[in-house]
Amino acid sequence: MNDFGIAFQLLGIGMTTVFIILSLVVVIGNLIIRVVNRLVLEEKGTVKGRETSESLIDKKKLSAIMAAVNIATNGKATVVDITKAN
């Protein structure tokens, strides 16, 4: 019975260690994402000196794409850039 006690102690210590490390990874990852999103702001309407996607695509198509993204993400995402795939 003593061997089972040691085994369960090791199991508990290992699971607790993994939980703490994964929690730290999630918390630090979320903090990095928030800091980067606040620091890296691009001007609205331009992306790295190129023309805006609004001037390159028909207004009806752009509004349809934006509406689809809005519906698919429940309003949590926005369209930043639209490029043609090769």
C-alpha positions as CSV (number, residue, x, y, z in Angstrom):
1,M,0.0,0.0,0.0
2,N,3.0,2.3,0.6
3,D,4.0,2.1,-3.1
4,F,0.5,3.3,-4.2
5,G,0.8,6.3,-1.8
6,I,4.1,7.4,-3.3
7,A,2.7,6.9,-6.8
8,F,-0.3,9.1,-6.1
9,Q,1.9,11.8,-4.5
10,L,4.1,11.8,-7.6
11,L,1.0,11.9,-9.8
12,G,-0.4,14.8,-7.9
13,I,2.9,16.7,-7.9
14,G,3.3,16.1,-11.7
15,M,-0.2,17.2,-12.6
16,T,0.0,20.3,-10.4
17,T,3.3,21.3,-12.0
18,V,1.9,20.8,-15.5
19,F,-1.2,22.8,-14.7
20,I,0.9,25.7,-13.2
21,I,3.3,25.8,-16.2
22,L,0.4,25.7,-18.8
23,S,-1.4,28.4,-16.8
24,L,1.7,30.6,-16.9
25,V,2.0,30.0,-20.7
26,V,-1.6,31.1,-21.3
27,V,-1.3,34.2,-19.0
28,I,2.0,35.3,-20.5
29,G,0.8,34.7,-24.0
30,N,-2.4,36.8,-23.5
31,L,-0.3,39.6,-21.9
32,I,2.1,39.6,-24.9
33,I,-0.8,39.7,-27.4
34,R,-2.4,42.6,-25.6
35,V,0.8,44.6,-25.4
36,V,1.7,44.0,-29.0
37,N,-1.9,45.0,-30.1
38,R,-1.6,48.3,-28.2
39,L,1.9,49.1,-29.4
40,V,1.6,48.1,-33.0
41,L,-1.0,50.4,-34.5
42,E,-1.2,51.0,-38.2
43,E,-2.8,54.0,-39.7
44,K,-6.4,53.3,-40.8
45,G,-6.8,53.1,-44.5
46,T,-3.2,52.3,-45.4
47,V,-1.3,49.2,-45.0
48,K,2.5,49.6,-45.4
49,G,2.2,52.4,-48.0
50,R,-0.1,50.6,-50.4
51,E,-3.4,51.7,-51.6
52,T,-6.4,50.8,-49.4
53,S,-8.3,47.7,-50.2
54,E,-11.4,49.8,-50.4
55,S,-10.1,51.5,-53.6
56,L,-9.1,48.2,-55.2
57,I,-12.4,46.3,-54.7
58,D,-16.0,47.1,-55.5
59,K,-17.9,48.7,-52.6
60,K,-20.7,46.0,-52.8
61,K,-18.2,43.2,-52.6
62,L,-16.3,44.8,-49.8
63,S,-19.5,45.3,-47.8
64,A,-20.5,41.7,-48.4
65,I,-17.1,40.5,-47.2
66,M,-17.3,42.7,-44.1
67,A,-20.8,41.5,-43.3
68,A,-19.7,37.8,-43.7
69,V,-16.8,38.3,-41.4
70,N,-19.0,40.1,-38.9
71,I,-21.5,37.3,-38.9
72,A,-18.9,34.5,-38.8
73,T,-17.1,36.1,-35.8
74,N,-20.1,37.6,-34.0
75,G,-18.6,41.1,-34.4
76,K,-15.3,40.2,-32.8
77,A,-13.1,40.6,-35.9
78,T,-12.7,43.3,-38.6
79,V,-11.4,43.3,-42.1
80,V,-7.9,44.9,-42.2
81,D,-6.6,44.0,-45.6
82,I,-7.8,42.1,-48.7
83,T,-5.3,40.7,-51.1
84,K,-5.7,38.6,-54.2
85,A,-4.5,35.0,-53.8
86,N,-2.2,33.6,-56.5
